Amino acid sequence: MAERKAKTEDTVKKAEIKAVAKKAAKATAKPKAPVKAKTPAKPKAPPKTPAKAKISAPGKVAPETKETAGGKEAEWGGRYFKAVGRRKRAVVQVRLYENGQGLIAVNGKPASQYFPGEGFNLITQPLKVTGRSRDFNFSLVAKGGGKSGQTEAARLGISRALLLFDPATKEALKANNFLTRDPRQVERKKPGLKKARKAPQWSKR
């Protein structure tokens, strides 16, 4: 019994000591700084309305000078006639500008650089046949396919643009088959074959 009393007295003393230590710690603790009130956020400015894009009249482009082959500068602007030529996977958009110097630009490059050698002669055939090699400027945008398909697509597009400008050129262009669209395409590969028609070697055993 005496031992139990001694233990309870010890625990009471320890509790008292802890309570006194807590009170002393609270007294020495620094007071908390007052919380600052949040300033109201500034109202956001209304979004700027985008500037209206200038729209040119259909069939007309603001004049723009571009350097071409031989250091010549040509004005690519004014009234134009547009046509599209296709061959295989190639698509070429053509613009024919009046009062030109016989310059042809393909994807921003001179046609003689883009279609070197025989390719340049091929796309200028419609102009030679109609006798208008120096009357117009042509701006071409070629996409898809290879050079062979693009050259034939460009020739078809130039021929169609010439026909739009002057319907009297139809006879000369049609006689040389420059207005006919070649519909031939690469045949698709078949399952079980090596290519469209080529089959693996057959073995009897």
PyMOL CGO cylinders between C-alpha atoms (Angstrom):
from pymol import cmd
from pymol.cgo import CYLINDER

trace = [
    CYLINDER, 0.00, 0.00, 0.00, 2.83, 2.37, 0.88, 0.3, 1, 1, 1, 1, 1, 1,
    CYLINDER, 2.83, 2.37, 0.88, 4.48, 1.74, -2.51, 0.3, 1, 1, 1, 1, 1, 1,
    CYLINDER, 4.48, 1.74, -2.51, 1.25, 2.55, -4.39, 0.3, 1, 1, 1, 1, 1, 1,
    CYLINDER, 1.25, 2.55, -4.39, 0.82, 5.79, -2.47, 0.3, 1, 1, 1, 1, 1, 1,
    CYLINDER, 0.82, 5.79, -2.47, 4.41, 6.77, -3.27, 0.3, 1, 1, 1, 1, 1, 1,
    CYLINDER, 4.41, 6.77, -3.27, 3.83, 6.11, -6.98, 0.3, 1, 1, 1, 1, 1, 1,
    CYLINDER, 3.83, 6.11, -6.98, 0.62, 8.17, -7.11, 0.3, 1, 1, 1, 1, 1, 1,
    CYLINDER, 0.62, 8.17, -7.11, 2.37, 11.02, -5.32, 0.3, 1, 1, 1, 1, 1, 1,
    CYLINDER, 2.37, 11.02, -5.32, 5.21, 10.90, -7.87, 0.3, 1, 1, 1, 1, 1, 1,
    CYLINDER, 5.21, 10.90, -7.87, 2.77, 11.03, -10.81, 0.3, 1, 1, 1, 1, 1, 1,
    CYLINDER, 2.77, 11.03, -10.81, 0.90, 13.97, -9.28, 0.3, 1, 1, 1, 1, 1, 1,
    CYLINDER, 0.90, 13.97, -9.28, 4.15, 15.86, -8.73, 0.3, 1, 1, 1, 1, 1, 1,
    CYLINDER, 4.15, 15.86, -8.73, 5.22, 15.20, -12.35, 0.3, 1, 1, 1, 1, 1, 1,
    CYLINDER, 5.22, 15.20, -12.35, 1.86, 16.44, -13.64, 0.3, 1, 1, 1, 1, 1, 1,
    CYLINDER, 1.86, 16.44, -13.64, 2.15, 19.62, -11.57, 0.3, 1, 1, 1, 1, 1, 1,
    CYLINDER, 2.15, 19.62, -11.57, 5.68, 20.24, -12.84, 0.3, 1, 1, 1, 1, 1, 1,
    CYLINDER, 5.68, 20.24, -12.84, 4.50, 19.83, -16.48, 0.3, 1, 1, 1, 1, 1, 1,
    CYLINDER, 4.50, 19.83, -16.48, 1.61, 22.23, -15.97, 0.3, 1, 1, 1, 1, 1, 1,
    CYLINDER, 1.61, 22.23, -15.97, 3.95, 24.88, -14.48, 0.3, 1, 1, 1, 1, 1, 1,
    CYLINDER, 3.95, 24.88, -14.48, 6.38, 24.43, -17.41, 0.3, 1, 1, 1, 1, 1, 1,
    CYLINDER, 6.38, 24.43, -17.41, 3.55, 24.90, -19.95, 0.3, 1, 1, 1, 1, 1, 1,
    CYLINDER, 3.55, 24.90, -19.95, 2.39, 28.11, -18.28, 0.3, 1, 1, 1, 1, 1, 1,
    CYLINDER, 2.39, 28.11, -18.28, 5.95, 29.46, -18.28, 0.3, 1, 1, 1, 1, 1, 1,
    CYLINDER, 5.95, 29.46, -18.28, 6.37, 28.59, -21.97, 0.3, 1, 1, 1, 1, 1, 1,
    CYLINDER, 6.37, 28.59, -21.97, 3.09, 30.37, -22.88, 0.3, 1, 1, 1, 1, 1, 1,
    CYLINDER, 3.09, 30.37, -22.88, 4.17, 33.48, -20.98, 0.3, 1, 1, 1, 1, 1, 1,
    CYLINDER, 4.17, 33.48, -20.98, 7.55, 33.65, -22.79, 0.3, 1, 1, 1, 1, 1, 1,
    CYLINDER, 7.55, 33.65, -22.79, 6.08, 32.86, -26.27, 0.3, 1, 1, 1, 1, 1, 1,
    CYLINDER, 6.08, 32.86, -26.27, 6.00, 35.76, -28.76, 0.3, 1, 1, 1, 1, 1, 1,
    CYLINDER, 6.00, 35.76, -28.76, 2.55, 37.10, -29.63, 0.3, 1, 1, 1, 1, 1, 1,
    CYLINDER, 2.55, 37.10, -29.63, 1.35, 36.23, -33.14, 0.3, 1, 1, 1, 1, 1, 1,
    CYLINDER, 1.35, 36.23, -33.14, 1.42, 39.02, -35.71, 0.3, 1, 1, 1, 1, 1, 1,
    CYLINDER, 1.42, 39.02, -35.71, -2.03, 40.26, -36.77, 0.3, 1, 1, 1, 1, 1, 1,
    CYLINDER, -2.03, 40.26, -36.77, -3.21, 38.81, -40.09, 0.3, 1, 1, 1, 1, 1, 1,
    CYLINDER, -3.21, 38.81, -40.09, -3.21, 41.39, -42.88, 0.3, 1, 1, 1, 1, 1, 1,
    CYLINDER, -3.21, 41.39, -42.88, -6.45, 41.81, -44.78, 0.3, 1, 1, 1, 1, 1, 1,
    CYLINDER, -6.45, 41.81, -44.78, -6.18, 40.77, -48.41, 0.3, 1, 1, 1, 1, 1, 1,
    CYLINDER, -6.18, 40.77, -48.41, -6.28, 43.66, -50.85, 0.3, 1, 1, 1, 1, 1, 1,
    CYLINDER, -6.28, 43.66, -50.85, -8.96, 43.20, -53.53, 0.3, 1, 1, 1, 1, 1, 1,
    CYLINDER, -8.96, 43.20, -53.53, -7.55, 42.04, -56.87, 0.3, 1, 1, 1, 1, 1, 1,
    CYLINDER, -7.55, 42.04, -56.87, -7.44, 44.58, -59.69, 0.3, 1, 1, 1, 1, 1, 1,
    CYLINDER, -7.44, 44.58, -59.69, -10.18, 44.06, -62.27, 0.3, 1, 1, 1, 1, 1, 1,
    CYLINDER, -10.18, 44.06, -62.27, -8.89, 42.45, -65.46, 0.3, 1, 1, 1, 1, 1, 1,
    CYLINDER, -8.89, 42.45, -65.46, -8.80, 44.62, -68.57, 0.3, 1, 1, 1, 1, 1, 1,
    CYLINDER, -8.80, 44.62, -68.57, -11.28, 43.59, -71.27, 0.3, 1, 1, 1, 1, 1, 1,
    CYLINDER, -11.28, 43.59, -71.27, -9.68, 41.46, -74.05, 0.3, 1, 1, 1, 1, 1, 1,
    CYLINDER, -9.68, 41.46, -74.05, -8.48, 43.37, -77.07, 0.3, 1, 1, 1, 1, 1, 1,
    CYLINDER, -8.48, 43.37, -77.07, -10.60, 42.91, -80.16, 0.3, 1, 1, 1, 1, 1, 1,
    CYLINDER, -10.60, 42.91, -80.16, -8.50, 41.50, -83.03, 0.3, 1, 1, 1, 1, 1, 1,
    CYLINDER, -8.50, 41.50, -83.03, -7.88, 43.84, -85.91, 0.3, 1, 1, 1, 1, 1, 1,
    CYLINDER, -7.88, 43.84, -85.91, -9.98, 43.14, -88.96, 0.3, 1, 1, 1, 1, 1, 1,
    CYLINDER, -9.98, 43.14, -88.96, -8.03, 41.45, -91.75, 0.3, 1, 1, 1, 1, 1, 1,
    CYLINDER, -8.03, 41.45, -91.75, -7.93, 43.26, -95.06, 0.3, 1, 1, 1, 1, 1, 1,
    CYLINDER, -7.93, 43.26, -95.06, -9.81, 41.29, -97.68, 0.3, 1, 1, 1, 1, 1, 1,
    CYLINDER, -9.81, 41.29, -97.68, -8.85, 41.85, -101.28, 0.3, 1, 1, 1, 1, 1, 1,
    CYLINDER, -8.85, 41.85, -101.28, -11.39, 41.66, -104.08, 0.3, 1, 1, 1, 1, 1, 1,
    CYLINDER, -11.39, 41.66, -104.08, -11.82, 38.19, -105.67, 0.3, 1, 1, 1, 1, 1, 1,
    CYLINDER, -11.82, 38.19, -105.67, -9.41, 37.63, -108.51, 0.3, 1, 1, 1, 1, 1, 1,
    CYLINDER, -9.41, 37.63, -108.51, -7.14, 40.47, -107.43, 0.3, 1, 1, 1, 1, 1, 1,
    CYLINDER, -7.14, 40.47, -107.43, -3.97, 40.61, -105.32, 0.3, 1, 1, 1, 1, 1, 1,
    CYLINDER, -3.97, 40.61, -105.32, -2.09, 43.60, -103.95, 0.3, 1, 1, 1, 1, 1, 1,
    CYLINDER, -2.09, 43.60, -103.95, 1.07, 44.09, -106.04, 0.3, 1, 1, 1, 1, 1, 1,
    CYLINDER, 1.07, 44.09, -106.04, 4.16, 42.50, -104.51, 0.3, 1, 1, 1, 1, 1, 1,
    CYLINDER, 4.16, 42.50, -104.51, 7.67, 42.47, -105.97, 0.3, 1, 1, 1, 1, 1, 1,
    CYLINDER, 7.67, 42.47, -105.97, 9.63, 39.23, -105.83, 0.3, 1, 1, 1, 1, 1, 1,
    CYLINDER, 9.63, 39.23, -105.83, 13.09, 38.44, -107.09, 0.3, 1, 1, 1, 1, 1, 1,
    CYLINDER, 13.09, 38.44, -107.09, 13.20, 35.81, -109.82, 0.3, 1, 1, 1, 1, 1, 1,
    CYLINDER, 13.20, 35.81, -109.82, 15.83, 34.08, -111.93, 0.3, 1, 1, 1, 1, 1, 1,
    CYLINDER, 15.83, 34.08, -111.93, 18.53, 36.27, -113.40, 0.3, 1, 1, 1, 1, 1, 1,
    CYLINDER, 18.53, 36.27, -113.40, 18.06, 38.96, -110.73, 0.3, 1, 1, 1, 1, 1, 1,
    CYLINDER, 18.06, 38.96, -110.73, 14.84, 40.19, -112.39, 0.3, 1, 1, 1, 1, 1, 1,
    CYLINDER, 14.84, 40.19, -112.39, 12.05, 41.62, -110.27, 0.3, 1, 1, 1, 1, 1, 1,
    CYLINDER, 12.05, 41.62, -110.27, 8.45, 41.07, -111.26, 0.3, 1, 1, 1, 1, 1, 1,
    CYLINDER, 8.45, 41.07, -111.26, 5.19, 42.36, -109.85, 0.3, 1, 1, 1, 1, 1, 1,
    CYLINDER, 5.19, 42.36, -109.85, 3.02, 39.47, -108.68, 0.3, 1, 1, 1, 1, 1, 1,
    CYLINDER, 3.02, 39.47, -108.68, -0.25, 41.28, -108.32, 0.3, 1, 1, 1, 1, 1, 1,
    CYLINDER, -0.25, 41.28, -108.32, -3.30, 42.62, -110.06, 0.3, 1, 1, 1, 1, 1, 1,
    CYLINDER, -3.30, 42.62, -110.06, -5.87, 40.61, -111.97, 0.3, 1, 1, 1, 1, 1, 1,
    CYLINDER, -5.87, 40.61, -111.97, -5.27, 36.89, -112.32, 0.3, 1, 1, 1, 1, 1, 1,
    CYLINDER, -5.27, 36.89, -112.32, -6.92, 33.68, -113.58, 0.3, 1, 1, 1, 1, 1, 1,
    CYLINDER, -6.92, 33.68, -113.58, -6.59, 30.56, -111.46, 0.3, 1, 1, 1, 1, 1, 1,
    CYLINDER, -6.59, 30.56, -111.46, -6.73, 26.88, -112.40, 0.3, 1, 1, 1, 1, 1, 1,
    CYLINDER, -6.73, 26.88, -112.40, -5.76, 23.52, -110.90, 0.3, 1, 1, 1, 1, 1, 1,
    CYLINDER, -5.76, 23.52, -110.90, -3.84, 20.69, -112.57, 0.3, 1, 1, 1, 1, 1, 1,
    CYLINDER, -3.84, 20.69, -112.57, -3.57, 17.13, -111.25, 0.3, 1, 1, 1, 1, 1, 1,
    CYLINDER, -3.57, 17.13, -111.25, -1.56, 14.04, -112.12, 0.3, 1, 1, 1, 1, 1, 1,
    CYLINDER, -1.56, 14.04, -112.12, -1.11, 10.89, -109.99, 0.3, 1, 1, 1, 1, 1, 1,
    CYLINDER, -1.11, 10.89, -109.99, -0.80, 12.24, -106.41, 0.3, 1, 1, 1, 1, 1, 1,
    CYLINDER, -0.80, 12.24, -106.41, 0.41, 15.71, -107.45, 0.3, 1, 1, 1, 1, 1, 1,
    CYLINDER, 0.41, 15.71, -107.45, -1.77, 18.84, -107.28, 0.3, 1, 1, 1, 1, 1, 1,
    CYLINDER, -1.77, 18.84, -107.28, -0.59, 22.18, -108.73, 0.3, 1, 1, 1, 1, 1, 1,
    CYLINDER, -0.59, 22.18, -108.73, -2.48, 25.44, -108.22, 0.3, 1, 1, 1, 1, 1, 1,
    CYLINDER, -2.48, 25.44, -108.22, -1.82, 27.94, -111.02, 0.3, 1, 1, 1, 1, 1, 1,
    CYLINDER, -1.82, 27.94, -111.02, -2.32, 31.70, -111.16, 0.3, 1, 1, 1, 1, 1, 1,
    CYLINDER, -2.32, 31.70, -111.16, -1.96, 33.51, -114.49, 0.3, 1, 1, 1, 1, 1, 1,
    CYLINDER, -1.96, 33.51, -114.49, -1.16, 37.23, -114.11, 0.3, 1, 1, 1, 1, 1, 1,
    CYLINDER, -1.16, 37.23, -114.11, -1.83, 39.57, -117.02, 0.3, 1, 1, 1, 1, 1, 1,
    CYLINDER, -1.83, 39.57, -117.02, 0.78, 41.93, -118.51, 0.3, 1, 1, 1, 1, 1, 1,
    CYLINDER, 0.78, 41.93, -118.51, 3.69, 39.74, -117.44, 0.3, 1, 1, 1, 1, 1, 1,
    CYLINDER, 3.69, 39.74, -117.44, 7.21, 39.08, -118.69, 0.3, 1, 1, 1, 1, 1, 1,
    CYLINDER, 7.21, 39.08, -118.69, 7.03, 35.32, -119.20, 0.3, 1, 1, 1, 1, 1, 1,
    CYLINDER, 7.03, 35.32, -119.20, 8.20, 34.47, -115.66, 0.3, 1, 1, 1, 1, 1, 1,
    CYLINDER, 8.20, 34.47, -115.66, 7.13, 31.27, -113.90, 0.3, 1, 1, 1, 1, 1, 1,
    CYLINDER, 7.13, 31.27, -113.90, 7.60, 30.76, -110.14, 0.3, 1, 1, 1, 1, 1, 1,
    CYLINDER, 7.60, 30.76, -110.14, 6.99, 27.40, -108.45, 0.3, 1, 1, 1, 1, 1, 1,
    CYLINDER, 6.99, 27.40, -108.45, 6.77, 27.36, -104.63, 0.3, 1, 1, 1, 1, 1, 1,
    CYLINDER, 6.77, 27.36, -104.63, 8.66, 30.67, -104.51, 0.3, 1, 1, 1, 1, 1, 1,
    CYLINDER, 8.66, 30.67, -104.51, 11.50, 29.44, -106.77, 0.3, 1, 1, 1, 1, 1, 1,
    CYLINDER, 11.50, 29.44, -106.77, 12.12, 30.02, -110.49, 0.3, 1, 1, 1, 1, 1, 1,
    CYLINDER, 12.12, 30.02, -110.49, 10.61, 27.19, -112.54, 0.3, 1, 1, 1, 1, 1, 1,
    CYLINDER, 10.61, 27.19, -112.54, 13.97, 26.48, -114.21, 0.3, 1, 1, 1, 1, 1, 1,
    CYLINDER, 13.97, 26.48, -114.21, 15.41, 25.64, -110.74, 0.3, 1, 1, 1, 1, 1, 1,
    CYLINDER, 15.41, 25.64, -110.74, 12.40, 23.70, -109.46, 0.3, 1, 1, 1, 1, 1, 1,
    CYLINDER, 12.40, 23.70, -109.46, 11.99, 21.71, -112.72, 0.3, 1, 1, 1, 1, 1, 1,
    CYLINDER, 11.99, 21.71, -112.72, 15.52, 21.53, -114.15, 0.3, 1, 1, 1, 1, 1, 1,
    CYLINDER, 15.52, 21.53, -114.15, 16.20, 20.20, -117.66, 0.3, 1, 1, 1, 1, 1, 1,
    CYLINDER, 16.20, 20.20, -117.66, 13.34, 18.58, -119.51, 0.3, 1, 1, 1, 1, 1, 1,
    CYLINDER, 13.34, 18.58, -119.51, 10.78, 19.40, -116.82, 0.3, 1, 1, 1, 1, 1, 1,
    CYLINDER, 10.78, 19.40, -116.82, 10.93, 23.14, -117.54, 0.3, 1, 1, 1, 1, 1, 1,
    CYLINDER, 10.93, 23.14, -117.54, 10.48, 22.54, -121.29, 0.3, 1, 1, 1, 1, 1, 1,
    CYLINDER, 10.48, 22.54, -121.29, 7.48, 20.32, -120.54, 0.3, 1, 1, 1, 1, 1, 1,
    CYLINDER, 7.48, 20.32, -120.54, 5.56, 22.92, -118.50, 0.3, 1, 1, 1, 1, 1, 1,
    CYLINDER, 5.56, 22.92, -118.50, 6.21, 25.70, -121.06, 0.3, 1, 1, 1, 1, 1, 1,
    CYLINDER, 6.21, 25.70, -121.06, 4.85, 23.66, -124.01, 0.3, 1, 1, 1, 1, 1, 1,
    CYLINDER, 4.85, 23.66, -124.01, 1.33, 25.19, -123.82, 0.3, 1, 1, 1, 1, 1, 1,
    CYLINDER, 1.33, 25.19, -123.82, 2.83, 28.71, -123.95, 0.3, 1, 1, 1, 1, 1, 1,
    CYLINDER, 2.83, 28.71, -123.95, 4.96, 27.85, -127.00, 0.3, 1, 1, 1, 1, 1, 1,
    CYLINDER, 4.96, 27.85, -127.00, 2.02, 26.22, -128.83, 0.3, 1, 1, 1, 1, 1, 1,
    CYLINDER, 2.02, 26.22, -128.83, -0.23, 29.26, -128.29, 0.3, 1, 1, 1, 1, 1, 1,
    CYLINDER, -0.23, 29.26, -128.29, 2.56, 31.78, -128.96, 0.3, 1, 1, 1, 1, 1, 1,
    CYLINDER, 2.56, 31.78, -128.96, 2.24, 33.50, -125.57, 0.3, 1, 1, 1, 1, 1, 1,
    CYLINDER, 2.24, 33.50, -125.57, 5.62, 32.77, -124.01, 0.3, 1, 1, 1, 1, 1, 1,
    CYLINDER, 5.62, 32.77, -124.01, 6.22, 36.40, -122.93, 0.3, 1, 1, 1, 1, 1, 1,
    CYLINDER, 6.22, 36.40, -122.93, 2.69, 37.63, -122.23, 0.3, 1, 1, 1, 1, 1, 1,
    CYLINDER, 2.69, 37.63, -122.23, 2.01, 36.40, -118.68, 0.3, 1, 1, 1, 1, 1, 1,
    CYLINDER, 2.01, 36.40, -118.68, 3.57, 35.69, -115.29, 0.3, 1, 1, 1, 1, 1, 1,
    CYLINDER, 3.57, 35.69, -115.29, 2.67, 32.41, -113.61, 0.3, 1, 1, 1, 1, 1, 1,
    CYLINDER, 2.67, 32.41, -113.61, 2.68, 31.62, -109.90, 0.3, 1, 1, 1, 1, 1, 1,
    CYLINDER, 2.68, 31.62, -109.90, 2.47, 27.88, -109.14, 0.3, 1, 1, 1, 1, 1, 1,
    CYLINDER, 2.47, 27.88, -109.14, 1.99, 26.05, -105.83, 0.3, 1, 1, 1, 1, 1, 1,
    CYLINDER, 1.99, 26.05, -105.83, 2.91, 22.35, -106.17, 0.3, 1, 1, 1, 1, 1, 1,
    CYLINDER, 2.91, 22.35, -106.17, 1.95, 19.77, -103.54, 0.3, 1, 1, 1, 1, 1, 1,
    CYLINDER, 1.95, 19.77, -103.54, 2.18, 16.00, -103.31, 0.3, 1, 1, 1, 1, 1, 1,
    CYLINDER, 2.18, 16.00, -103.31, 3.64, 13.42, -105.67, 0.3, 1, 1, 1, 1, 1, 1,
    CYLINDER, 3.64, 13.42, -105.67, 7.07, 13.52, -107.28, 0.3, 1, 1, 1, 1, 1, 1,
    CYLINDER, 7.07, 13.52, -107.28, 8.68, 15.78, -109.86, 0.3, 1, 1, 1, 1, 1, 1,
    CYLINDER, 8.68, 15.78, -109.86, 7.32, 13.77, -112.79, 0.3, 1, 1, 1, 1, 1, 1,
    CYLINDER, 7.32, 13.77, -112.79, 3.72, 14.04, -111.58, 0.3, 1, 1, 1, 1, 1, 1,
    CYLINDER, 3.72, 14.04, -111.58, 4.13, 17.71, -110.65, 0.3, 1, 1, 1, 1, 1, 1,
    CYLINDER, 4.13, 17.71, -110.65, 5.48, 18.64, -114.11, 0.3, 1, 1, 1, 1, 1, 1,
    CYLINDER, 5.48, 18.64, -114.11, 2.49, 17.11, -115.89, 0.3, 1, 1, 1, 1, 1, 1,
    CYLINDER, 2.49, 17.11, -115.89, 0.09, 18.62, -113.34, 0.3, 1, 1, 1, 1, 1, 1,
    CYLINDER, 0.09, 18.62, -113.34, 1.71, 22.04, -113.87, 0.3, 1, 1, 1, 1, 1, 1,
    CYLINDER, 1.71, 22.04, -113.87, 1.36, 21.72, -117.66, 0.3, 1, 1, 1, 1, 1, 1,
    CYLINDER, 1.36, 21.72, -117.66, -2.35, 20.87, -117.29, 0.3, 1, 1, 1, 1, 1, 1,
    CYLINDER, -2.35, 20.87, -117.29, -2.90, 23.77, -114.87, 0.3, 1, 1, 1, 1, 1, 1,
    CYLINDER, -2.90, 23.77, -114.87, -1.16, 26.28, -117.18, 0.3, 1, 1, 1, 1, 1, 1,
    CYLINDER, -1.16, 26.28, -117.18, -3.20, 25.01, -120.14, 0.3, 1, 1, 1, 1, 1, 1,
    CYLINDER, -3.20, 25.01, -120.14, -6.45, 25.43, -118.21, 0.3, 1, 1, 1, 1, 1, 1,
    CYLINDER, -6.45, 25.43, -118.21, -5.48, 28.94, -117.10, 0.3, 1, 1, 1, 1, 1, 1,
    CYLINDER, -5.48, 28.94, -117.10, -4.70, 29.91, -120.70, 0.3, 1, 1, 1, 1, 1, 1,
    CYLINDER, -4.70, 29.91, -120.70, -8.08, 28.55, -121.80, 0.3, 1, 1, 1, 1, 1, 1,
    CYLINDER, -8.08, 28.55, -121.80, -9.84, 30.65, -119.14, 0.3, 1, 1, 1, 1, 1, 1,
    CYLINDER, -9.84, 30.65, -119.14, -8.01, 33.77, -120.29, 0.3, 1, 1, 1, 1, 1, 1,
    CYLINDER, -8.01, 33.77, -120.29, -8.53, 33.19, -124.03, 0.3, 1, 1, 1, 1, 1, 1,
    CYLINDER, -8.53, 33.19, -124.03, -11.04, 30.54, -125.20, 0.3, 1, 1, 1, 1, 1, 1,
    CYLINDER, -11.04, 30.54, -125.20, -9.59, 30.86, -128.72, 0.3, 1, 1, 1, 1, 1, 1,
    CYLINDER, -9.59, 30.86, -128.72, -6.55, 28.83, -127.62, 0.3, 1, 1, 1, 1, 1, 1,
    CYLINDER, -6.55, 28.83, -127.62, -8.69, 25.71, -127.15, 0.3, 1, 1, 1, 1, 1, 1,
    CYLINDER, -8.69, 25.71, -127.15, -8.00, 24.25, -130.61, 0.3, 1, 1, 1, 1, 1, 1,
    CYLINDER, -8.00, 24.25, -130.61, -4.20, 24.46, -130.28, 0.3, 1, 1, 1, 1, 1, 1,
    CYLINDER, -4.20, 24.46, -130.28, -4.20, 23.08, -126.75, 0.3, 1, 1, 1, 1, 1, 1,
    CYLINDER, -4.20, 23.08, -126.75, -6.65, 20.27, -127.51, 0.3, 1, 1, 1, 1, 1, 1,
    CYLINDER, -6.65, 20.27, -127.51, -4.74, 19.19, -130.62, 0.3, 1, 1, 1, 1, 1, 1,
    CYLINDER, -4.74, 19.19, -130.62, -1.65, 18.55, -128.45, 0.3, 1, 1, 1, 1, 1, 1,
    CYLINDER, -1.65, 18.55, -128.45, -3.64, 16.81, -125.66, 0.3, 1, 1, 1, 1, 1, 1,
    CYLINDER, -3.64, 16.81, -125.66, -2.72, 19.50, -123.12, 0.3, 1, 1, 1, 1, 1, 1,
    CYLINDER, -2.72, 19.50, -123.12, -6.28, 19.73, -121.80, 0.3, 1, 1, 1, 1, 1, 1,
    CYLINDER, -6.28, 19.73, -121.80, -6.79, 16.01, -121.11, 0.3, 1, 1, 1, 1, 1, 1,
    CYLINDER, -6.79, 16.01, -121.11, -6.45, 14.85, -117.51, 0.3, 1, 1, 1, 1, 1, 1,
    CYLINDER, -6.45, 14.85, -117.51, -4.44, 11.62, -117.37, 0.3, 1, 1, 1, 1, 1, 1,
    CYLINDER, -4.44, 11.62, -117.37, -6.46, 9.42, -114.97, 0.3, 1, 1, 1, 1, 1, 1,
    CYLINDER, -6.46, 9.42, -114.97, -3.84, 6.67, -114.53, 0.3, 1, 1, 1, 1, 1, 1,
    CYLINDER, -3.84, 6.67, -114.53, -2.87, 5.95, -110.92, 0.3, 1, 1, 1, 1, 1, 1,
    CYLINDER, -2.87, 5.95, -110.92, -0.57, 3.49, -109.18, 0.3, 1, 1, 1, 1, 1, 1,
    CYLINDER, -0.57, 3.49, -109.18, -2.48, 0.27, -108.54, 0.3, 1, 1, 1, 1, 1, 1,
    CYLINDER, -2.48, 0.27, -108.54, -2.73, -0.70, -104.89, 0.3, 1, 1, 1, 1, 1, 1,
    CYLINDER, -2.73, -0.70, -104.89, -0.80, -3.63, -103.42, 0.3, 1, 1, 1, 1, 1, 1,
    CYLINDER, -0.80, -3.63, -103.42, -2.85, -6.79, -102.86, 0.3, 1, 1, 1, 1, 1, 1,
    CYLINDER, -2.85, -6.79, -102.86, -2.63, -9.01, -99.75, 0.3, 1, 1, 1, 1, 1, 1,
    CYLINDER, -2.63, -9.01, -99.75, -0.57, -12.13, -100.40, 0.3, 1, 1, 1, 1, 1, 1,
    CYLINDER, -0.57, -12.13, -100.40, 1.26, -10.51, -103.34, 0.3, 1, 1, 1, 1, 1, 1,
    CYLINDER, 1.26, -10.51, -103.34, 4.54, -8.64, -103.38, 0.3, 1, 1, 1, 1, 1, 1,
    CYLINDER, 4.54, -8.64, -103.38, 3.12, -5.70, -105.34, 0.3, 1, 1, 1, 1, 1, 1,
    CYLINDER, 3.12, -5.70, -105.34, -0.10, -4.95, -107.24, 0.3, 1, 1, 1, 1, 1, 1,
    CYLINDER, -0.10, -4.95, -107.24, 0.31, -7.95, -109.57, 0.3, 1, 1, 1, 1, 1, 1,
    CYLINDER, 0.31, -7.95, -109.57, 3.68, -9.54, -108.73, 0.3, 1, 1, 1, 1, 1, 1,
    CYLINDER, 3.68, -9.54, -108.73, 3.25, -12.82, -106.84, 0.3, 1, 1, 1, 1, 1, 1,
    CYLINDER, 3.25, -12.82, -106.84, 5.87, -14.81, -104.90, 0.3, 1, 1, 1, 1, 1, 1,
    CYLINDER, 5.87, -14.81, -104.90, 7.44, -17.75, -106.73, 0.3, 1, 1, 1, 1, 1, 1,
    CYLINDER, 7.44, -17.75, -106.73, 5.19, -20.78, -106.61, 0.3, 1, 1, 1, 1, 1, 1,
    CYLINDER, 5.19, -20.78, -106.61, 6.78, -24.05, -105.55, 0.3, 1, 1, 1, 1, 1, 1,
    CYLINDER, 6.78, -24.05, -105.55, 5.08, -27.39, -106.21, 0.3, 1, 1, 1, 1, 1, 1,
    CYLINDER, 5.08, -27.39, -106.21, 6.36, -29.02, -103.00, 0.3, 1, 1, 1, 1, 1, 1,
]
cmd.load_cgo(trace, "trace")
